[in-house]
């Protein structure tokens, strides 16, 4: 495109363009006022324009950046020359000397070829984006287990991959290094092939290896490493074709039965306590019908690099008719202490099973298990929980027992005794559902728990309410100064997530973590 305001310039340009040998279309505009609609319609590779004053050139650059940012702007001047450069508006421009007859044609020829390369590169990026999107769709609907991996970490995986290894979600998968899914004896070969594919461009040959499942079993599989791109990031696809599964030498039962169905308990029968705790009468409990209680371990976001990963044991109720209760609703459903203790006992048993099945292969992490006030009121109940922990001292070190803050301050004497027993069992002590209270900081300084989890309501409106945000920030800072690691729960929105990340908290829990 040429701004046709100088006959000599146009004649010289036409001669140079004809001699270039390139197939092109020349469009003329009579003035700057006619330039914008033509830019929108044609989006030219090159725009030739007489060298004009700085004020008018700024307006021209703004129009190009808005309507045709890939166009190269070529100022034509009698004597001046300036190489191709990108200006502040993001538009590439240069100045060509019209009177340099010997080299003017060469300059134009170079710019024509460069603009063609730039246009082809833009088209290639566009086509690559289409191919990447189509590939992602094929992966999602594939029956073959496929994951995207970069630098040893999972980026994404399809449902077949999650089901094969036993993961509950992509969020849970992302925190596990991909090499941890390979048998230790074959891990070096796997890592070497993964690094080679990260920087290479050819698919690997098929590799037979032994993979580790989340339930502790092993599986022989055929895998391939295929270079790929995901959201513009260089990575590779890991294709897994299972050949055979190997059962554990000593199978660990996975207890999914309802904890109130004593006849079907496969972990350990949980008889009703011999004595009811001395407390005020509670209304009759409407315990869920005999159906499946599913163990669920929710991930968290750690905000400090050196901290271990943390999960939260929060089982869910899934009825055959489609009814579903989350952990909070399930706890509210169990309105007396007997039913709550049975749930806590079953939940702790499931946690021990999970940690025992992965202790040899999985990286170290913690699991937070919340318990009700029954262990303060009934010594037999407390001893039953401690019996589970003492029987598995190695994995007990990876458990955080969260006792309710209100239960602790209601009976400090019994709490002190229970806290001493829990520390003797080598578990981490956590104070759960902490609220703003005049006694809070003094209590935390004396008890010195390893972890403190705030009640979800404190973060619920912090992302939109300035006063709530200020109170949350202050409380987290005060608790962190006591030496306890603070867990902020109830983070459900991006605004609250950004706010908490700016505090001295150690972990974040909430529905937003599931969608990461």
N, C-alpha and C positions, 0 to 999 in steps of 0.2 A: 504494500500500500504506500502511495506517495502523496504527500501534501503538495499539490501542484501550484506553487507560488513563484517558481523560478524556472524559466524556460531552459536556461543553460544546464541547470541541475538535472531537470527531467531528461533532457537529451543525452547527457553523459550517463545517467542511470540506465536508460533504455539500452544503450550500446553495451554497457557492462553486463546487464542481465541477459541480453541475447547471446553474448559470447560465453556465458557460463555453462550452457548445455543442459541446465536443469529445466524440468517441466514446471512452469509456474504461471500464475495468473496475476496480472498487474492491475490494481484498482487505484484510481485517482480520486482525490477529494479536493475541492477548490479552496476550502478554508477549515479552520479549527472548529467552527460551529457545526460543520457537517460531519465531523469525525466520529462522534459518539455512536450514532445509529449504525454507521458502517462497521465500527469496531464490534458492536454486539452481533451483527449479522455474519461477518466474515472471520473474525478472530485471526488476523493475519500473523504469519511467522515473522515478518519484518515490517517495520514502519519507518520510512524515510521522511525526514522533516528538516527544513532549513533551521540552522542554529538560531534560537531566539533568546530573548531576555530571561533571566532567572525566574522572575515572577510568573511569566506565562509557562515556562517549562515545568514549574511545580504543579500547576493545574493539569498539564498534559500527563505528567507522571501519575497523578492521582486518578485520572480517567483510565489510564492503562491498567493500573493496579486493580481497579474496580471491575472493568469490563473484559480485559484480555491480558491477564498477568504474565502469560507465557510469551507475549510478543517482545521481540528485541527492538528497542528504539535506537535508530541510527540518525544522529545529528549530522547534517552535511554542512561543512564550513569551507571557505576558500583555502585557508592555510592550516588551521588547527588540527591536531590529531590527539586522540585519547583512546586507550585500549578499552576492551569490553570489561565492565565492572557492574556490580549490583549495588544500586543506590538504596537510600533509606526506605523508599516505598516498595522495595522488593522487586523492582523492574530492572532488567539488565539493559545497559545503554553504552554507546560509544560515540566518538566523533571521528568522521572521515574527512580528509582534505581533498576537496574537489579538484584543485589545481595540480595535484600529484598524479599526473596522467599515467605514469609508468606503473604505479602500484594500486591505483584506485580499483581497477578491475579485479586484482587479486584479493583486495579487502572484501569486496562484494561477494566474490566467489566463496571465500572462507565463511562469511556470515550466512550465506545460503545453506551451506552444508551443515554448519553448526546448528542452525535453526531446525533443519530437518531431523538431526539427531536428537535435539531436545524434544521435538514433537513425538518422535518414535518412542523415546524413553517414557514420556508421559502416557502414551498409549499402552506401553508394556506394563507400567505400574497399574493402569486401570484393568487390563486383562488379567494380571496376576491377582488383583483383588477379587475379580469374578471367579477365577479358578480356585482361589483359597476358600471362598465362601461355599462353592460347590463341593469342594473336598470335605469341608466341615460338615455339610449336610450328609454326605455319604458315610462319614465316620459315625455320626449320630445314629443312623439307621442301619448300621452294619451289625451282623451277628458275630463278627470277629471282634475279639477284645483288642481295643486300640487306645493308646494314650499318647498325648503330646508331651514331650520331655525336653527340657533345656537345662544344660549345665547341671545335670544330676537331680533336677527337681521336676515334679509333675506340674504341668500347666493346665491340663484338661484330660478327661477320659470319658469314654462313652459308657453306657449302662452295662454293656457286656463285660467290660473291663472291671467296673466296680463290683459286679455280681461275682465274677470269677475269683477275685481276691477277698471278697467279703467286706468291702468298705460300704459305709452307709451313705456317703455323700462325697462330692468332689472336694468340699472344704476339708473333710477328714483326710482325704488322699493327699492333698497338697502339702501337708505338714510331715509326710513320710518321705524321706529321700528314696529315690527309685532303687538305689543299690541295696537298700534294706530288704527288698522283696526277693533278693537272690541269695541262694545258699552261700555261706561264708567262703567255702572252698572254691567257688566259681566266680566270686565277686570281682576279682581283679580283671579277668577277661571281659566281663560285662562292662565294667567301667571304661576299659581301654577302647572297646568298640563304640561306646556311647560318646566318648570324647572325640574319636575320629569322625563320627557322623556329624557332630556339632559343627565341625569346620569343613567337612567334605561335601561332595555333591553327588556321590553314587551310593545306592542302597547297599547294605551289607549282605553277605551270604547268610544262609539260615544257620542258626546256632541252637544246639540242644543244651538245655541247662535245667537246673532244679530251682523252682521258685517256691517261696514261702507264703502260705495263706494266713489270713488274719486269725483264724481259729487255731493256728499252730501246726496244721498239716502241711505236707509238701506235695509238689506237683512237678512232674517232668513236662517240659513244654518246648516247643520250637518257636524261636523268636527271630524277628528281623528289625533292623534299624533303617528307617527310610527318611532322608532329608525332607523337611517340610517348612512351611511358614504359617504362623498363627498370629493374627492381628498385627502383621508387619514385623513380627519377631522371628528371627532364625531359630529353628528348633528341629527336632526329628520325631517321627512317629514310631512308637514301639508297638509292633504287632505281635500278639501272643496267641499261639495255637496250642491248647493243652493236649497232651498225649495220654497221661495217666496220673491219677492222684494216689498218694500214699497216705494211709491212715497213721495217726500217731501211734508210737509203741505203747504208750499208756494213755488211752483216750481220756480227755477231761470232759465230763458231761456239761452240756450247755443247758442251763435251767431256764426254761421259758414258760413253765406252767404257772398257773395262778398261785401266789403264795398262801392263799387261804385254803387251797385244796391239799390238805396234809397227806392224803393218801397217795398223791401223785408227785410229791416232792422228791426229786432225784438228787438234790445236793445234800440235804439233811432235813429230817422231819423237824418241824417247828411246833412243839406242843404249846398249848396255851399256858401262860405263867400260872404258878400255883397260888399266887396271891395277887390281888389287885392292889395297885398303888393307892395310898391314902390321899385322896384328892376329892374335890367336889364332884357330885354326880354329873355325868355327861349324857347327852341324848343318845338314844340307840343309834348305832352305826348302820347305814345302808351300804354294806360292802358291795363292790362290783360283783356281778355274777361270775360263775366259774368260766372264765375265758382266759385269753392269753395276756399275760403281762410281758411286755417286751423290754429287754435291757437296752437302754440308749445311753451313749456316751457322747455328749455334745462337746465340740471343740471350743476353744477360746482364742483370743488374739493376745499374744504376749507383746508387751511394749518395751521390754528390755532384752537386749540380745543374749545376755548370759543366763537368763532364766530358763528353766526347763519348760517344756510344753505342758499344758494342763487341760484335762477333760473334766466334765461334770457328769456324774452318774445320776441321770434323771429318767427313770423308767416310765413307759407309757402303757396305757391300757387300750387294747384293740379288741373290741367285741366282734363276734362273727357276723352280727347284723349291721356292721359298719360304724357303730358308735366308737368314738375315740376320745380318750381323756389324756391331756398332757400331764406332766408331773405335778404342776401346781394345782390343777383341778383334782387330780387323783388324791393328793394329800388332803385337800379340803373335804373330799368325799369320806375320808377315814376320820370320823369325828371323835373316836375314843383312842386312848393311848395303846390299847392292846393291838388294834389293827395297824396303827402307825408303826409300832415296834416290829410287827411281822414284815411289813414292807421294808423297813430299814435293814432288818436282818437279811432278807432275801437280796436286797440291793447290794449290801456289803459282800455277800457271798458271790454275786455275779461279778463284782469288781475284782475280787481275789482270783476268780477263774480267768478273767480276761488278762490280768497281769501275769498270772502263772503261765498262761499259754504263750505269751510273747516275751517273757523275760530274757530268753537266750538270744533273740534276734532283733527285737524292736529297740530303738533308742530310748534312753531314760525319759520318762514323763511322769506326771502326777495325775491322780484322779481324785476329785473332790466329792466326798460322800456326805450328804447332810443327814442328821439324825434328829429325832424328836426328844421331848423332855422325859420320856419314860426311863432313860438310863440314869437320870438323876433321882427319880422317885423309887425305883425298884432295883435293888442290888443284884438280883438274879438276872435280870435283863442285861445289865451292864456287863456281868461276868460272861454271859453268852456271846456278846459282841467281842469282848476281849479274847475269848477262847478262839474265835475265828482268826484274830490278828496274831496271837501267839503261835498258832499252828503254822503260820506262813510268815516268819519274821523277815525274810528277804524281800518279799513283795510288799509287806506292810510299810516299808520305808517309802513307798511310792504313793501312799494313801494320805489324803487330808480328811480328817474327820471334822465336819462342821457342826458345831453345837449352836443352838439358837441364842442370840444375844439376850432376848427378854427372859428366857429360861435361866440363863446364867445369873443375871442380876437379881432374879426373884429368889434364888436360894444359893448364895455365895458359898456356904459351907459345903453343900453337896457337890457344887461345881468344882471346888478346889480338889475334892477327893477324886472325882472322875478325871479331871485334867491331869492329875498326878499319875493315874493308872494308864491313861492314853499315852503319855510321854514315856512311861516305862515300856509300853508295847512298841515304841520306836516309830509311831505314826506322827504326822504333822498335825498340830492343833490349829483349827480354824474357828473363828467366830462368825456365825452366819446371820444374815438378815439384820445387819447393824443399822440402827436409826440414830438420828441426831438426839442426843441426850446429855444432860448436864453431868451425868456420871460416866459417860463413855470414855473420855480420854484418860481419866484416872484409872478406870478399870483396865484399859488396854495396856497402860504403862506397868501395872502390877502383874498382870497375867502374862504379857509378852507372847501373844499367839504368833505363829508363823504367818498366818494369813487372816485377813479380815475381808468379808464380802458384804458390800452395802446392799440394803434393801432395794429392789428394782425401782420403787417409786421415786427415789432420789434422782435417778437419771432420766426418768420418763419424760419430763418436760424441760430438761436442762438445755436442749438444743434450740428451744423457741422462747424460753422465759429467761430474761437476763438475771433476775434475782435468784432463780433456782440454779442457774449456771454458776453464779458467784458463790452460793452456799456449797455447792458440790465441790468446786475447786478448792475452797478453803478447808472443807472437811477432809478431802483426800490428802491435802498437804499436811494437815495436823496428824492424821493417822500414819502417814509415811514417816514422819519425824520420830515416831515411837519405835521404828524398826520393823514393823509388820508390813508385809506386802499386801497392797490393797487391790481387791477385785471389784470392779464396777459392773454390776449386772443391770439388766433392763435397758441396754443400749439397742434401740430398735430403729433409729434413723441416722442418716449420714451426718446431719448437723450435730447430733449428740456424740457420734463417733469422733468427729473432728475436735469437739470440745474436750472429751476425755483424753484423747491423744496428747493434748497440750498440758495435762496434769502430770503429777508424779505417780499415777496409778501403775500397777504392774500387769494386770490382766483386764480384758474386756470380755463380757459375756452378754449375749442377747440375740434376738432374732436376726440382726444384721450380720452376725458372724456366720450364720448358715448360708447367707446369700453371697458371701465373698467368693 
